[in-house]
Amino acid sequence: MNGRRIHWPNALTLLRILLVVPVVILTLVDTTATRWMAFFAFGTAALTDGLDGFVARRMELVSETGQLLDPIADKMLVTAAMVSLVVVGRFPAWAAVIIIVREVAVSVLRFAASKRGRGFPASIAGKAKTGAQLIAVLMYILPLGHAWRTAKTSVLIAALVLTVWSGAAYLRRAPDLLGSRA
């Protein structure tokens, strides 16, 4: 062995990115069996989201790469799953548009801030938003009957409120994040 260690937090983030492919394929096939398989693939990917941050802090492996890659992986997972669900008619397109517009806006802001040497860590509201989006998408992936419609809609509305709220908070910080350094 050459003495190099695996950077476990980034490996978990990359696993989340790799799991996007089976989630999309299984969702698009859209049978009861593939819905369950997509649920487990998406659920596994969602678990890596919390785990990578925990491992990074625990092993003192917090990195700029991880801080940039983690939110990208989250957005890829949620966006790809939502779009797949919209394609098969199991997720409201209008809700996907709201979420995607927010994610693109915050990603652009995060990228611009990083180019100016400014850190842009996720806020508590941003983390809550991600959790709510993950739960909402999980519920829409599952082969739940009509009786679950109110629960799914309620979780989606909570995710949308957190999406808009956290996005607005990030945008309010934009002048400070993008201003010139003194």
CYANA upper distance limits for C-alpha pairs under 8 A (distance plus 0.5 A):
  6 ILE  CA     11 ALA  CA      8.06
  7 HIS  CA     11 ALA  CA      6.69
  7 HIS  CA     61 LEU  CA      7.76
  8 TRP  CA     12 LEU  CA      6.62
  8 TRP  CA     52 ASP  CA      7.89
  8 TRP  CA     55 VAL  CA      7.70
  8 TRP  CA     56 ALA  CA      8.07
  9 PRO  CA     13 THR  CA      6.85
  9 PRO  CA     51 LEU  CA      8.20
  9 PRO  CA     52 ASP  CA      4.85
  9 PRO  CA     53 GLY  CA      7.15
  9 PRO  CA     55 VAL  CA      6.36
  9 PRO  CA     56 ALA  CA      5.83
  9 PRO  CA     61 LEU  CA      7.83
  9 PRO  CA     66 GLY  CA      7.70
 10 ASN  CA     14 LEU  CA      6.61
 10 ASN  CA     52 ASP  CA      7.57
 10 ASN  CA     65 THR  CA      8.43
 10 ASN  CA     66 GLY  CA      6.27
 10 ASN  CA     69 LEU  CA      8.39
 10 ASN  CA     70 ASP  CA      8.46
 11 ALA  CA     15 LEU  CA      6.67
 12 LEU  CA     16 ARG  CA      6.85
 12 LEU  CA     48 THR  CA      6.27
 12 LEU  CA     49 ASP  CA      8.31
 12 LEU  CA     51 LEU  CA      8.17
 12 LEU  CA     52 ASP  CA      6.22
 13 THR  CA     17 ILE  CA      7.00
 13 THR  CA     48 THR  CA      7.25
 13 THR  CA     49 ASP  CA      7.52
 13 THR  CA     52 ASP  CA      7.01
 13 THR  CA     66 GLY  CA      8.27
 13 THR  CA     69 LEU  CA      7.71
 13 THR  CA     70 ASP  CA      6.47
 13 THR  CA     73 ALA  CA      7.01
 14 LEU  CA     18 LEU  CA      6.69
 14 LEU  CA     73 ALA  CA      8.08
 15 LEU  CA     19 LEU  CA      6.65
 15 LEU  CA     45 ALA  CA      7.67
 15 LEU  CA     48 THR  CA      8.28
 16 ARG  CA     20 VAL  CA      7.27
 16 ARG  CA     44 THR  CA      8.45
 16 ARG  CA     45 ALA  CA      5.13
 16 ARG  CA     46 ALA  CA      7.89
 16 ARG  CA     48 THR  CA      6.94
 16 ARG  CA     49 ASP  CA      8.01
 16 ARG  CA     73 ALA  CA      6.93
 16 ARG  CA     74 ASP  CA      8.35
 16 ARG  CA     77 LEU  CA      7.78
 17 ILE  CA     21 VAL  CA      8.48
 17 ILE  CA     45 ALA  CA      8.43
 17 ILE  CA     73 ALA  CA      5.96
 17 ILE  CA     76 MET  CA      7.53
 17 ILE  CA     77 LEU  CA      7.28
 19 LEU  CA     23 VAL  CA      6.80
 19 LEU  CA     41 ALA  CA      6.91
 19 LEU  CA     42 PHE  CA      7.66
 19 LEU  CA     45 ALA  CA      6.76
 19 LEU  CA     77 LEU  CA      8.41
 20 VAL  CA     24 VAL  CA      6.67
 20 VAL  CA     42 PHE  CA      8.13
 20 VAL  CA     76 MET  CA      7.74
 20 VAL  CA     77 LEU  CA      5.96
 20 VAL  CA     80 ALA  CA      7.40
 20 VAL  CA     81 ALA  CA      8.04
 21 VAL  CA     25 ILE  CA      6.74
 22 PRO  CA     26 LEU  CA      6.29
 22 PRO  CA     38 ALA  CA      7.55
 22 PRO  CA     41 ALA  CA      7.52
 23 VAL  CA     27 THR  CA      6.45
 23 VAL  CA     38 ALA  CA      5.39
 23 VAL  CA     39 PHE  CA      8.25
 23 VAL  CA     41 ALA  CA      6.48
 23 VAL  CA     42 PHE  CA      6.52
 23 VAL  CA     81 ALA  CA      7.07
 24 VAL  CA     28 LEU  CA      6.60
 24 VAL  CA     38 ALA  CA      8.25
 24 VAL  CA     80 ALA  CA      6.97
 24 VAL  CA     81 ALA  CA      6.36
 24 VAL  CA     84 SER  CA      6.42
 25 ILE  CA     29 VAL  CA      6.78
 26 LEU  CA     30 ASP  CA      7.09
 26 LEU  CA     34 THR  CA      5.61
 26 LEU  CA     35 ARG  CA      7.14
 26 LEU  CA     37 MET  CA      7.35
 26 LEU  CA     38 ALA  CA      5.86
 27 THR  CA     34 THR  CA      7.12
 27 THR  CA     35 ARG  CA      6.58
 27 THR  CA     38 ALA  CA      6.50
 27 THR  CA     81 ALA  CA      7.96
 27 THR  CA     84 SER  CA      6.70
 27 THR  CA     85 LEU  CA      7.13
 27 THR  CA     88 VAL  CA      8.38
 27 THR  CA    141 ILE  CA      7.75
 28 LEU  CA     84 SER  CA      6.48
 28 LEU  CA     85 LEU  CA      7.88
 28 LEU  CA     87 VAL  CA      8.00
 28 LEU  CA     88 VAL  CA      6.90
 29 VAL  CA     34 THR  CA      7.18
 30 ASP  CA     34 THR  CA      6.48
 30 ASP  CA     35 ARG  CA      6.58
 30 ASP  CA     88 VAL  CA      7.76
 31 THR  CA     35 ARG  CA      6.51
 32 THR  CA     36 TRP  CA      6.99
 32 THR  CA    143 PRO  CA      6.70
 33 ALA  CA     37 MET  CA      6.86
 34 THR  CA     38 ALA  CA      6.36
 35 ARG  CA     39 PHE  CA      6.52
 35 ARG  CA    141 ILE  CA      6.46
 35 ARG  CA    142 LEU  CA      6.30
 35 ARG  CA    143 PRO  CA      6.66
 36 TRP  CA     40 PHE  CA      6.83
 36 TRP  CA    141 ILE  CA      8.27
 36 TRP  CA    142 LEU  CA      6.75
 36 TRP  CA    143 PRO  CA      7.67
 37 MET  CA     41 ALA  CA      6.67
 38 ALA  CA     42 PHE  CA      6.35
 38 ALA  CA    141 ILE  CA      7.42
 39 PHE  CA     43 GLY  CA      6.27
 39 PHE  CA    138 LEU  CA      6.70
 39 PHE  CA    141 ILE  CA      6.38
 39 PHE  CA    142 LEU  CA      6.54
 40 PHE  CA     44 THR  CA      6.46
 41 ALA  CA     45 ALA  CA      6.75
 42 PHE  CA     46 ALA  CA      6.52
 42 PHE  CA     77 LEU  CA      8.35
 42 PHE  CA    138 LEU  CA      7.58
 43 GLY  CA     47 LEU  CA      6.67
 43 GLY  CA    138 LEU  CA      7.55
 44 THR  CA     48 THR  CA      7.03
 45 ALA  CA     49 ASP  CA      7.36
 45 ALA  CA     77 LEU  CA      8.35
 46 ALA  CA     50 GLY  CA      7.96
 46 ALA  CA    134 LEU  CA      7.11
 47 LEU  CA     51 LEU  CA      6.75
 48 THR  CA     52 ASP  CA      6.21
 49 ASP  CA     53 GLY  CA      7.51
 49 ASP  CA     70 ASP  CA      8.01
 49 ASP  CA     74 ASP  CA      7.74
 50 GLY  CA     54 PHE  CA      6.86
 51 LEU  CA     55 VAL  CA      6.51
 52 ASP  CA     56 ALA  CA      6.51
 53 GLY  CA     57 ARG  CA      6.75
 53 GLY  CA     62 VAL  CA      8.42
 54 PHE  CA     58 ARG  CA      6.48
 55 VAL  CA     59 MET  CA      6.27
 55 VAL  CA     60 GLU  CA      8.41
 55 VAL  CA     61 LEU  CA      8.14
 56 ALA  CA     60 GLU  CA      6.11
 56 ALA  CA     61 LEU  CA      5.03
 56 ALA  CA     62 VAL  CA      5.43
 57 ARG  CA     61 LEU  CA      6.79
 57 ARG  CA     62 VAL  CA      6.59
 62 VAL  CA     66 GLY  CA      7.21
 62 VAL  CA     67 GLN  CA      7.94
 63 SER  CA     67 GLN  CA      6.69
 64 GLU  CA     68 LEU  CA      6.67
 65 THR  CA     69 LEU  CA      6.33
 66 GLY  CA     70 ASP  CA      6.12
 67 GLN  CA     71 PRO  CA      7.73
 67 GLN  CA    121 PRO  CA      7.51
 68 LEU  CA     72 ILE  CA      7.33
 69 LEU  CA     73 ALA  CA      6.60
 70 ASP  CA     74 ASP  CA      6.83
 71 PRO  CA     75 LYS  CA      6.66
 72 ILE  CA     76 MET  CA      6.58
 72 ILE  CA    107 SER  CA      8.17
 73 ALA  CA     77 LEU  CA      6.63
 74 ASP  CA     78 VAL  CA      6.67
 74 ASP  CA    130 THR  CA      7.94
 75 LYS  CA     79 THR  CA      6.19
 75 LYS  CA    103 GLU  CA      7.22
 76 MET  CA     80 ALA  CA      6.29
 77 LEU  CA     81 ALA  CA      6.61
 78 VAL  CA     82 MET  CA      6.51
 78 VAL  CA    133 GLN  CA      7.65
 78 VAL  CA    134 LEU  CA      7.21
 78 VAL  CA    137 VAL  CA      7.65
 79 THR  CA     83 VAL  CA      6.54
 79 THR  CA     96 ALA  CA      8.17
 79 THR  CA    100 ILE  CA      7.10
 80 ALA  CA     84 SER  CA      6.62
 81 ALA  CA     85 LEU  CA      6.64
 81 ALA  CA    137 VAL  CA      7.69
 82 MET  CA     86 VAL  CA      6.60
 82 MET  CA     91 PHE  CA      7.25
 82 MET  CA     96 ALA  CA      6.77
 82 MET  CA    137 VAL  CA      7.22
 83 VAL  CA     87 VAL  CA      6.66
 83 VAL  CA     93 ALA  CA      8.47
 83 VAL  CA     96 ALA  CA      7.56
 84 SER  CA     88 VAL  CA      6.99
 85 LEU  CA     89 GLY  CA      6.64
 85 LEU  CA     90 ARG  CA      5.57
 85 LEU  CA     91 PHE  CA      5.73
 85 LEU  CA    140 TYR  CA      8.11
 85 LEU  CA    141 ILE  CA      7.83
 86 VAL  CA     90 ARG  CA      6.20
 86 VAL  CA     91 PHE  CA      5.29
 86 VAL  CA     92 PRO  CA      6.81
 86 VAL  CA     93 ALA  CA      6.21
 86 VAL  CA     96 ALA  CA      8.29
 90 ARG  CA    140 TYR  CA      7.19
 90 ARG  CA    141 ILE  CA      8.46
 91 PHE  CA     95 ALA  CA      8.36
 91 PHE  CA     96 ALA  CA      8.15
 91 PHE  CA    140 TYR  CA      7.14
 92 PRO  CA     96 ALA  CA      7.06
 93 ALA  CA     97 VAL  CA      6.71
 94 TRP  CA     98 ILE  CA      6.95
 95 ALA  CA     99 ILE  CA      6.81
 95 ALA  CA    160 LEU  CA      7.81
 96 ALA  CA    100 ILE  CA      6.46
 97 VAL  CA    101 VAL  CA      6.48
 98 ILE  CA    102 ARG  CA      6.83
 98 ILE  CA    160 LEU  CA      8.06
 98 ILE  CA    164 VAL  CA      8.47
 99 ILE  CA    103 GLU  CA      6.66
 99 ILE  CA    160 LEU  CA      7.49
 99 ILE  CA    163 THR  CA      6.97
 99 ILE  CA    164 VAL  CA      8.47
100 ILE  CA    104 VAL  CA      6.58
101 VAL  CA    105 ALA  CA      6.65
102 ARG  CA    106 VAL  CA      6.65
102 ARG  CA    163 THR  CA      7.45
102 ARG  CA    164 VAL  CA      7.50
102 ARG  CA    167 GLY  CA      6.45
103 GLU  CA    107 SER  CA      6.45
103 GLU  CA    167 GLY  CA      8.40
104 VAL  CA    108 VAL  CA      6.62
105 ALA  CA    109 LEU  CA      6.76
105 ALA  CA    167 GLY  CA      8.48
106 VAL  CA    110 ARG  CA      6.46
106 VAL  CA    167 GLY  CA      7.13
106 VAL  CA    170 TYR  CA      7.43
106 VAL  CA    171 LEU  CA      7.98
107 SER  CA    111 PHE  CA      6.57
108 VAL  CA    112 ALA  CA      6.60
109 LEU  CA    113 ALA  CA      6.56
109 LEU  CA    171 LEU  CA      8.37
109 LEU  CA    174 ALA  CA      7.51
110 ARG  CA    114 SER  CA      6.67
110 ARG  CA    120 PHE  CA      6.48
111 PHE  CA    115 LYS  CA      6.79
112 ALA  CA    116 ARG  CA      7.06
112 ALA  CA    178 LEU  CA      7.49
113 ALA  CA    117 GLY  CA      6.93
113 ALA  CA    118 ARG  CA      5.58
113 ALA  CA    119 GLY  CA      7.37
113 ALA  CA    120 PHE  CA      7.36
113 ALA  CA    177 LEU  CA      6.09
113 ALA  CA    178 LEU  CA      6.20
114 SER  CA    118 ARG  CA      5.63
114 SER  CA    119 GLY  CA      6.70
114 SER  CA    120 PHE  CA      7.74
116 ARG  CA    178 LEU  CA      7.55
116 ARG  CA    180 SER  CA      8.45
118 ARG  CA    177 LEU  CA      6.92
120 PHE  CA    177 LEU  CA      8.44
122 ALA  CA    126 GLY  CA      6.14
122 ALA  CA    127 LYS  CA      6.88
123 SER  CA    127 LYS  CA      6.72
123 SER  CA    166 SER  CA      8.38
124 ILE  CA    128 ALA  CA      6.64
125 ALA  CA    129 LYS  CA      6.52
125 ALA  CA    162 LEU  CA      7.27
125 ALA  CA    165 TRP  CA      8.20
125 ALA  CA    166 SER  CA      5.86
126 GLY  CA    130 THR  CA      6.77
126 GLY  CA    162 LEU  CA      8.07
126 GLY  CA    163 THR  CA      8.03
126 GLY  CA    166 SER  CA      5.94
126 GLY  CA    167 GLY  CA      8.24
127 LYS  CA    131 GLY  CA      6.78
128 ALA  CA    132 ALA  CA      6.61
128 ALA  CA    162 LEU  CA      7.58
129 LYS  CA    133 GLN  CA      6.55
129 LYS  CA    159 ALA  CA      6.37
129 LYS  CA    160 LEU  CA      8.47
129 LYS  CA    162 LEU  CA      5.43
129 LYS  CA    163 THR  CA      5.95
129 LYS  CA    166 SER  CA      7.68
130 THR  CA    134 LEU  CA      6.58
130 THR  CA    159 ALA  CA      8.43
131 GLY  CA    135 ILE  CA      6.75
132 ALA  CA    136 ALA  CA      6.57
132 ALA  CA    155 VAL  CA      7.50
132 ALA  CA    156 LEU  CA      8.11
132 ALA  CA    158 ALA  CA      7.37
132 ALA  CA    159 ALA  CA      5.25
132 ALA  CA    162 LEU  CA      8.24
133 GLN  CA    137 VAL  CA      6.58
133 GLN  CA    156 LEU  CA      7.71
133 GLN  CA    159 ALA  CA      5.69
133 GLN  CA    160 LEU  CA      8.38
134 LEU  CA    138 LEU  CA      6.57
135 ILE  CA    139 MET  CA      6.70
135 ILE  CA    155 VAL  CA      7.90
136 ALA  CA    140 TYR  CA      6.87
136 ALA  CA    152 LYS  CA      7.10
136 ALA  CA    155 VAL  CA      6.05
136 ALA  CA    156 LEU  CA      5.77
136 ALA  CA    159 ALA  CA      7.51
137 VAL  CA    141 ILE  CA      6.59
138 LEU  CA    142 LEU  CA      6.80
139 MET  CA    144 LEU  CA      8.08
139 MET  CA    152 LYS  CA      6.64
140 TYR  CA    144 LEU  CA      8.25
140 TYR  CA    152 LYS  CA      7.41
144 LEU  CA    148 TRP  CA      6.66
145 GLY  CA    149 ARG  CA      8.02
148 TRP  CA    152 LYS  CA      6.62
149 ARG  CA    153 THR  CA      6.54
150 THR  CA    154 SER  CA      6.50
151 ALA  CA    155 VAL  CA      6.76
152 LYS  CA    156 LEU  CA      6.63
153 THR  CA    157 ILE  CA      6.57
154 SER  CA    158 ALA  CA      6.77
155 VAL  CA    159 ALA  CA      6.67
156 LEU  CA    160 LEU  CA      6.62
157 ILE  CA    161 VAL  CA      6.63
158 ALA  CA    162 LEU  CA      6.75
159 ALA  CA    163 THR  CA      6.44
160 LEU  CA    164 VAL  CA      6.65
161 VAL  CA    165 TRP  CA      6.46
162 LEU  CA    166 SER  CA      6.28
163 THR  CA    167 GLY  CA      6.46
164 VAL  CA    168 ALA  CA      6.54
165 TRP  CA    169 ALA  CA      6.81
166 SER  CA    170 TYR  CA      6.78
167 GLY  CA    171 LEU  CA      6.71
168 ALA  CA    172 ARG  CA      6.64
169 ALA  CA    173 ARG  CA      7.04
170 TYR  CA    174 ALA  CA      6.97
173 ARG  CA    177 LEU  CA      6.73
174 ALA  CA    178 LEU  CA      6.30
175 PRO  CA    179 GLY  CA      6.07
